[in-house]
Amino acid sequence: MLKKRYAVVGLLSVVSVITFLDRMAVAVLGPRIQHDLGLTPEEWGWVLSAYVIAYGLFEIPSGALGDRHGQRRELSRIAAWWSAFTALTGACTSFVPLAIVRFCFGIGSAGAYPNASGVLWRWLPARERARGQGVIWAASRLGGALAPLLLVPLAAWVGWRPVFWVLAVIGAAWALAWWLWYHDQPAEQPGIRGEELLEIGSGHGGVHGKRGALRRLLKLRQLWLIVLAYGCYGCGSWFYFNWFPIWMVHAGHFTMAQMGVYAAFPFLLGIGSNLVGGAVCDRLGLAIGIRSATRIMTTGCLIVGAALLCAMSLVTNQAAIVALATAGFATMDFMLPASWAMCMSIGGSHGGAATGVMNTAGQAGGVLCTLAFGYIAEATGNYELPVRAIALMVLIAAIVFSRVDCTAGLPAEPNALEAPAPG
């Protein structure tokens, strides 16, 4: 029989696919939307950034609400909200309404991943959490890969507006399923067995964040280090989420049809990269300790990722561009479960708030990347310079991650002992 915690991870994986389909839809359909609405590169940069700004502003409150009141209510609210504004995206006819709707979309979708982290903290034993993160982030990459593969041809068939309406229905259906099935406390989940509760650690299900947790988190030097590191890393990830499809058309000279296929490659490889990265982090943590394991993975992967991004900006051969872009994204993704496990360790039972703070920094990096890219490209006509600046930011992230000690976080709140690892 499938263990209930694996079904929970499965449902979180589904919403991870959906959220990336919804957020990537604007990016992969960007050339069509820009053309139809007559938007300049600067205006398009603001449309993309409106979502990132709102997402960043509301990450921490949403993560804290999930810790305080439970992720059943918060994730249901998140999915329903973003689905409504996904539908409204398809009704926009000019720059200002589109920017406003994307900002509201960001408000609604903020907190999805911090709340997912809160669920993992309650539902998974410590030895499975990095793998859980790997599964959820792998699912997000599946959503990122499906976006160009499915949405570009669908838009060519029915137009770009109906695409957003279809996505909205899918998101609303997930919100309903989560609300009806999921329970915040594992012990209250219908059909769960006592053996599984012992494996999870029964105390995890009954603890919600206490008041003042955010103030205590913000006093931690290690959290501020991870905030700086993840903010710099965010420049690299958001390049792929927002500008990469358009960069392929303008700088790589790919056609729309080619972009619709090759823009999926980084995300396809990122699926396996996240799954393997999560498993490696858990095993490496058992062998050398979680502090050393997460430092090695985050630092090493980001150094390599920065070099591959820089190389991508220097080549002109389309096959080389696809290969370097795919390898660069997958290498950075290999460390993603480690970085989130690192932050979960720092936050403990307040992991939703801690990862919300970290992910807010990532959105700040995304805003910087998204806006700066548009202005530099418009002013210089050069799409390579901003990519090299992004590579530098990723390198800085590697240096800062090497200084993070994830064992120096908030003291754990009393919980039942977890079952020992097999063997």
SULPE-V570342 format. One record per helix or strand of 2 or more residues. SS is the DSSP state (H for helix, E for strand). FROM is the first residue (numbers start at 1). TO is the last residue. If there is no record, write none. Layout:
((SS | FROM | TO) (SS | FROM | TO))
This chain:
((H | 4 | 28) (H | 30 | 37) (H | 41 | 69) (H | 71 | 89) (H | 95 | 109) (H | 112 | 123) (H | 126 | 158) (H | 160 | 181) (H | 186 | 188) (H | 194 | 200) (H | 202 | 206) (H | 213 | 217) (H | 221 | 250) (H | 256 | 262) (H | 265 | 288) (H | 290 | 314) (H | 318 | 334) (H | 336 | 380) (H | 385 | 401))
